[in-house]
């Protein structure tokens, strides 16, 4: 949509081929329905690509403040929240979608829904696009391929755009889900399923700390999710795919050091020495975490009174409370992911225009490229920036 607007403003006659029954369905799901427009902290380290500098070109032309201004001119005012995250003041993703649709209408952009692209051909400096709409052929001077990635297939996401690029000679960096849940190895997951808690989540790869995040976590039947886990998903998944040993380490008492945690355990035992071990953490942790945690600490019969615990056992329990480890076996399914890592190899794309180096007139925008951002507005920022640059550059060719 932003590519169409940029091209329309540059004077091009623009047609949007949308395979769904309406445009922007995936946008409505972003930011839990609030649409995390961008982030004021646009350091390149928040973006991931085989060519780390590739995103600089588009972001230098259309950064966070350009995005905020762009939407303000469409009537969507923004507010900056914690961690630099920017949301529409209305708190509604639907308002963002409406503003984009109305601007396309005002510019005379033609939107053809239900048009699945089957084939793109290029000859004599023109493109012919065959669609599913009655085998219709659409002719164009330039094309912007902005089909997204594979995350959230229920909202229409797939790899169709990447297949088009492959048919035109481009290469693909293998894709995998990111900003997603993690699959874990643990016999306690069914018991823990549905339990939410605050944690500091750390990923260890071959024993070394690789990344960490703080926030809410949620146990699932086959793993864990929630913001703290989704933030560290990419590094964890990369490690698993590289054949390394990966662990998710959960700190269940992030506000205290291990010594303070042990003191609290000792205090609880002094207060209620005759209570069973299984009851000693009730009121300190979510009840559903207690038994699996005690088992992870390799404590004896949980029905015996707490006074029977030794100093070594208390120390071991304090350590598990601060560093409860789960082997990571991979990421969750595409249906649980918010973004796609991998995509069209950026080696064959001009960073300043997002035009193909192999097929003149073919431009790319968004998640179809091998670019993904961290959680916090970075993937939408890349969508706006790349869409604007690609649409504007494509219009110059018409």
C-alpha positions as CSV (number, residue, x, y, z in Angstrom):
1,X,0.0,0.0,0.0
2,X,2.8,2.4,0.8
3,X,4.6,1.5,-2.5
4,X,1.3,2.2,-4.4
5,X,1.0,5.6,-2.6
6,X,4.6,6.5,-3.3
7,X,4.3,5.5,-7.0
8,X,1.0,7.3,-7.3
9,X,2.4,10.5,-5.8
10,X,5.2,10.3,-8.3
11,X,2.7,10.3,-11.1
12,X,2.5,6.7,-12.1
13,X,-0.7,4.8,-13.0
14,X,-0.8,2.1,-10.3
15,X,-2.6,-1.2,-10.1
16,X,-2.4,-3.3,-6.9
17,X,-2.9,-7.0,-7.4
18,X,-4.2,-8.5,-4.1
19,X,-4.8,-12.2,-3.8
20,X,-7.1,-11.8,-0.8
21,X,-10.6,-10.5,-0.7
22,X,-9.4,-7.2,0.8
23,X,-6.1,-5.4,1.4
24,X,-4.3,-5.1,4.7
25,X,-5.6,-8.0,6.6
26,X,-2.2,-8.8,8.2
27,X,-1.8,-5.1,9.2
28,X,-4.9,-5.4,11.4
29,X,-3.2,-8.1,13.5
30,X,0.0,-6.1,14.2
31,X,0.7,-4.8,17.7
32,X,-2.1,-6.9,19.2
33,X,-4.5,-4.8,17.1
34,X,-2.9,-1.5,18.0
35,X,-0.4,-1.4,15.1
36,X,3.2,-0.8,16.3
37,X,4.0,1.7,13.6
38,X,7.7,2.1,14.1
39,X,10.4,2.6,16.7
40,X,12.4,5.7,17.3
41,X,15.5,3.6,17.9
42,X,16.5,2.5,14.4
43,X,20.0,1.2,15.0
44,X,20.9,-1.2,12.2
45,X,21.4,-3.9,14.9
46,X,17.6,-4.2,15.2
47,X,17.5,-5.5,11.6
48,X,18.8,-8.8,10.3
49,X,20.0,-9.6,6.8
50,X,22.9,-11.5,5.2
51,X,24.1,-8.0,4.2
52,X,23.9,-6.0,7.5
53,X,24.3,-2.6,5.7
54,X,21.6,-3.3,3.1
55,X,18.7,-1.7,5.1
56,X,20.6,1.6,5.6
57,X,19.6,3.0,2.1
58,X,15.9,2.7,2.6
59,X,15.9,3.7,6.3
60,X,18.0,6.8,5.5
61,X,15.2,8.1,3.2
62,X,12.3,6.9,5.3
63,X,13.1,6.6,8.9
64,X,11.0,6.6,12.0
65,X,10.2,10.3,12.0
66,X,9.5,10.2,8.2
67,X,7.0,7.4,9.0
68,X,5.4,9.4,11.8
69,X,5.1,12.4,9.5
70,X,3.8,10.3,6.6
71,X,0.9,9.0,8.8
72,X,0.3,12.4,10.4
73,X,-0.4,13.8,7.0
74,X,-2.9,11.0,6.5
75,X,-4.6,11.9,9.7
76,X,-3.1,9.2,11.9
77,X,-1.3,10.9,14.9
78,X,1.2,8.8,16.8
79,X,2.4,8.5,20.4
80,X,5.8,7.2,21.6
81,X,5.6,4.5,24.4
82,X,8.2,2.5,26.3
83,X,11.2,1.2,24.5
84,X,10.7,3.7,21.8
85,X,7.7,1.9,20.3
86,X,5.3,4.1,18.3
87,X,1.6,3.5,18.1
88,X,-1.3,5.4,16.5
89,X,-2.9,7.7,19.1
90,X,-6.3,6.0,18.4
91,X,-4.8,2.6,19.4
92,X,-6.4,1.1,16.4
93,X,-4.7,-0.7,13.5
94,X,-7.9,-0.3,11.6
95,X,-7.4,3.4,11.5
96,X,-4.0,3.0,9.9
97,X,-5.5,0.7,7.3
98,X,-8.3,3.0,6.5
99,X,-5.9,5.9,6.1
100,X,-3.8,4.0,3.6
101,X,-6.8,2.8,1.6
102,X,-8.3,6.3,1.4
103,X,-5.0,7.7,0.2
104,X,-4.8,5.1,-2.5
105,X,-8.3,5.9,-3.6
106,X,-7.5,9.7,-3.7
107,X,-4.5,8.9,-5.9
108,X,-6.6,6.8,-8.3
109,X,-4.8,3.5,-7.4
110,X,-6.7,0.6,-8.8
111,X,-7.0,-2.3,-6.4
112,X,-7.9,-5.7,-7.8
113,X,-8.7,-8.2,-5.0
114,X,-8.9,-11.9,-5.6
115,X,-6.0,-11.7,-8.1
116,X,-3.5,-14.4,-7.5
117,X,-0.3,-13.8,-9.5
118,X,0.5,-17.0,-11.4
119,X,3.4,-15.8,-13.6
120,X,5.5,-12.7,-14.4
121,X,7.2,-12.4,-17.8
122,X,9.5,-9.7,-19.1
123,X,10.1,-8.9,-22.7
124,X,11.0,-5.7,-24.7
125,X,11.2,-3.7,-21.5
126,X,7.7,-4.5,-20.4
127,X,6.2,-6.9,-17.9
128,X,3.2,-9.2,-18.4
129,X,1.6,-10.6,-15.3
130,X,-0.8,-13.5,-15.5
131,X,-3.3,-13.7,-12.7
132,X,-5.9,-16.2,-11.5
133,X,-8.7,-13.8,-12.5
134,X,-9.8,-15.5,-15.7
135,X,-6.2,-16.0,-16.7
136,X,-6.0,-12.2,-17.1
137,X,-2.8,-10.6,-18.3
138,X,-1.7,-7.3,-16.8
139,X,0.9,-5.2,-18.6
140,X,3.3,-2.9,-16.7
141,X,6.5,-0.9,-17.2
142,X,7.6,-1.7,-13.7
143,X,6.6,-4.0,-10.9
144,X,7.0,-3.9,-7.1
145,X,6.9,-7.3,-5.5
146,X,5.5,-6.7,-2.0
147,X,4.0,-10.0,-1.2
148,X,5.3,-10.5,2.3
149,X,6.7,-13.6,3.9
150,X,5.4,-16.9,5.3
151,X,4.5,-15.9,8.8
152,X,0.7,-16.0,9.7
153,X,-0.6,-18.2,6.9
154,X,-4.1,-17.8,8.3
155,X,-3.9,-14.2,7.1
156,X,-2.9,-15.2,3.6
157,X,0.8,-15.2,4.0
158,X,2.8,-17.7,1.8
159,X,5.9,-17.9,-0.3
160,X,4.3,-17.0,-3.7
161,X,6.2,-13.8,-4.1
162,X,9.5,-15.6,-3.5
163,X,8.6,-18.2,-6.1
164,X,8.0,-15.4,-8.6
165,X,11.4,-14.0,-7.9
166,X,13.0,-17.4,-8.3
167,X,11.3,-17.8,-11.7
168,X,13.0,-14.5,-12.7
169,X,16.4,-15.7,-11.8
170,X,16.8,-14.5,-8.2
171,X,18.1,-16.6,-5.3
172,X,16.5,-17.3,-2.0
173,X,18.0,-17.3,1.5
174,X,16.3,-20.2,3.3
175,X,13.4,-19.0,5.4
176,X,12.4,-19.7,9.0
177,X,9.9,-18.3,11.5
178,X,11.0,-15.5,13.8
179,X,9.3,-13.4,16.6
180,X,7.7,-16.7,17.3
181,X,7.3,-19.3,20.1
182,X,10.1,-21.8,20.8
183,X,9.8,-25.6,21.0
184,X,11.3,-27.0,24.2
185,X,12.2,-30.4,25.5
186,X,10.5,-31.0,28.9
187,X,8.2,-33.7,30.4
188,X,6.4,-30.9,32.3
189,X,5.0,-28.8,29.4
190,X,1.5,-30.3,29.4
191,X,1.3,-29.5,33.2
192,X,2.7,-26.0,32.6
193,X,0.6,-25.2,29.6
194,X,-1.2,-21.8,29.9
195,X,0.9,-20.5,32.8
196,X,2.0,-16.9,32.4
197,X,4.8,-15.2,34.4
198,X,7.3,-12.4,34.3
199,X,10.8,-13.5,33.6
200,X,14.3,-12.6,32.3
201,X,14.8,-15.0,29.4
202,X,18.3,-15.8,28.3
203,X,19.5,-18.0,25.4
204,X,22.7,-20.0,25.8
205,X,24.3,-21.4,22.7
206,X,26.9,-24.1,23.4
207,X,26.9,-22.8,27.0
208,X,27.6,-19.2,26.2
209,X,25.0,-16.4,26.7
210,X,23.9,-15.2,23.3
211,X,20.9,-12.9,24.0
212,X,18.4,-12.0,26.7
213,X,15.1,-10.2,27.2
214,X,12.7,-9.3,30.0
215,X,8.9,-9.6,29.9
216,X,6.0,-11.9,30.1
217,X,6.4,-15.6,29.1
218,X,3.8,-18.2,28.5
219,X,4.2,-22.0,28.6
220,X,2.6,-23.9,25.7
221,X,1.9,-27.6,25.2
222,X,5.1,-27.9,23.2
223,X,7.2,-25.0,24.3
224,X,7.0,-21.3,25.4
225,X,5.9,-18.0,23.9
226,X,5.2,-14.5,25.1
227,X,7.2,-11.3,24.5
228,X,10.3,-12.4,26.5
229,X,10.6,-15.6,24.5
230,X,9.7,-14.1,21.1
231,X,12.4,-11.5,21.5
232,X,15.1,-14.2,21.8
233,X,13.5,-16.6,19.3
234,X,15.7,-15.6,16.3
235,X,19.1,-16.3,18.0
236,X,17.8,-19.5,19.5
237,X,16.5,-20.8,16.2
238,X,19.7,-19.9,14.3
239,X,21.6,-21.9,16.9
240,X,19.4,-25.0,16.5
241,X,19.6,-24.8,12.7
242,X,23.4,-24.6,13.0
243,X,23.4,-27.9,15.0
244,X,24.4,-26.2,18.3
245,X,23.2,-26.9,21.8
246,X,20.7,-24.2,22.7
247,X,19.0,-23.6,26.0
248,X,16.3,-21.2,27.2
249,X,17.1,-20.1,30.7
250,X,14.4,-18.5,32.8
251,X,15.0,-16.3,35.8
252,X,11.8,-16.5,37.8
253,X,12.9,-13.9,40.3
254,X,14.6,-11.2,38.2
255,X,14.2,-8.5,40.8
256,X,16.6,-10.3,43.2
257,X,20.0,-11.9,43.2
258,X,20.6,-15.6,44.0
259,X,21.7,-14.7,47.5
260,X,18.5,-12.8,48.2
261,X,16.5,-15.7,46.8
262,X,18.2,-18.1,49.1
263,X,17.5,-15.8,52.1
264,X,13.8,-15.7,51.2
265,X,13.7,-19.5,51.0
266,X,15.3,-19.8,54.4
267,X,12.9,-17.2,55.8
268,X,9.9,-19.2,54.5
269,X,11.2,-22.4,56.1
270,X,11.8,-20.8,59.5
271,X,8.2,-19.4,59.4
272,X,6.6,-22.7,58.4
273,X,9.1,-25.6,59.0
274,X,6.4,-28.3,59.2
275,X,4.8,-27.5,55.9
276,X,5.6,-29.9,53.0
277,X,8.3,-28.9,50.6
278,X,5.6,-28.7,47.8
279,X,3.9,-25.8,49.7
280,X,7.0,-23.7,50.5
281,X,6.9,-21.7,47.2
282,X,3.1,-21.1,47.2
283,X,2.6,-17.3,47.3
284,X,6.1,-16.8,45.9
285,X,5.5,-18.3,42.5
286,X,2.6,-19.2,40.3
287,X,1.4,-22.5,41.9
288,X,1.6,-24.4,38.6
289,X,5.4,-23.7,38.4
290,X,6.1,-25.1,41.8
291,X,6.2,-28.9,41.4
292,X,8.1,-28.8,38.0
293,X,10.6,-26.4,39.5
294,X,11.2,-28.5,42.6
295,X,11.7,-31.5,40.4
296,X,14.2,-29.6,38.3
297,X,16.1,-28.8,41.5
298,X,16.2,-32.6,42.1
299,X,14.6,-32.3,45.6
300,X,13.5,-35.5,47.5
301,X,9.9,-36.5,48.4
302,X,7.9,-33.3,48.1
303,X,5.5,-34.3,50.9
304,X,8.1,-34.3,53.6
305,X,8.4,-31.2,55.8
306,X,10.6,-28.4,54.6
307,X,12.8,-28.5,57.7
308,X,14.3,-31.7,56.3
309,X,15.9,-29.7,53.4
310,X,19.7,-29.3,53.6
311,X,21.7,-26.2,52.9
312,X,22.9,-27.7,49.7
313,X,19.4,-28.4,48.5
314,X,18.3,-24.9,49.3
315,X,21.2,-23.5,47.4
316,X,20.3,-25.7,44.4
317,X,16.7,-24.6,44.5
318,X,17.8,-20.9,44.6
319,X,19.9,-21.5,41.5
320,X,17.1,-23.1,39.6
321,X,14.8,-20.2,40.5
322,X,17.3,-17.9,38.9
323,X,18.3,-20.1,36.0
324,X,15.7,-22.7,35.1
325,X,17.0,-24.3,31.8
326,X,15.1,-25.9,29.0
327,X,16.7,-27.5,25.8
328,X,15.4,-25.7,22.7
329,X,14.6,-27.9,19.8
330,X,13.4,-25.3,17.3
331,X,11.0,-22.5,16.7
332,X,7.2,-22.8,16.7
333,X,5.2,-23.2,13.5
334,X,4.6,-20.5,10.9
335,X,1.2,-19.9,12.4
336,X,2.8,-18.7,15.6
337,X,5.3,-16.4,13.9
338,X,5.0,-12.7,13.4
339,X,7.8,-12.4,10.8
340,X,9.9,-14.3,8.3
341,X,13.7,-14.6,8.4
342,X,15.3,-15.2,5.0
343,X,13.8,-14.4,1.6
344,X,15.0,-13.0,-1.7
345,X,18.8,-12.6,-1.5
346,X,19.7,-8.9,-1.2
347,X,23.0,-9.4,-3.0
348,X,21.0,-9.0,-6.3
349,X,19.1,-5.9,-5.2
350,X,20.2,-2.3,-5.3
351,X,19.9,-1.0,-1.7
352,X,19.1,2.6,-2.7
353,X,16.2,1.8,-5.1
354,X,15.4,-1.8,-4.2
355,X,15.5,-2.6,-7.9
356,X,16.7,-6.0,-9.1
357,X,20.2,-6.1,-10.4
358,X,19.1,-9.0,-12.6
359,X,15.7,-7.8,-14.0
360,X,15.5,-4.0,-14.6
361,X,12.2,-2.6,-13.6
362,X,11.5,-5.2,-10.9
363,X,11.5,-3.8,-7.4
364,X,11.0,-5.4,-4.0
365,X,9.5,-4.2,-0.7
366,X,9.0,-5.7,2.7
367,X,9.3,-9.1,4.1
368,X,9.7,-10.9,0.7
369,X,13.3,-9.7,1.0
370,X,15.9,-11.3,3.3
371,X,15.3,-8.6,5.9
372,X,13.6,-9.0,9.2
373,X,13.5,-6.8,12.3
374,X,13.2,-7.3,16.0
375,X,9.9,-7.2,17.8
376,X,8.9,-3.6,18.6
377,X,7.8,-1.9,15.3
378,X,10.9,-2.8,13.2
379,X,9.2,-5.0,10.7
380,X,6.5,-2.4,9.9
381,X,9.1,0.3,9.7
382,X,10.9,-1.8,7.1
383,X,7.6,-2.3,5.3
384,X,6.9,1.5,5.1
385,X,10.5,2.4,4.2
386,X,11.1,-0.3,1.6
387,X,7.6,0.3,0.2
388,X,8.2,4.0,-0.2
389,X,11.6,3.6,-1.8
390,X,10.5,0.8,-4.2
391,X,7.3,2.5,-5.2
392,X,9.0,5.9,-5.8
393,X,11.8,4.3,-7.8
394,X,9.5,2.2,-9.9
395,X,7.4,5.2,-10.8
396,X,10.5,6.9,-12.3
397,X,10.7,4.1,-14.8
398,X,7.1,4.6,-16.2
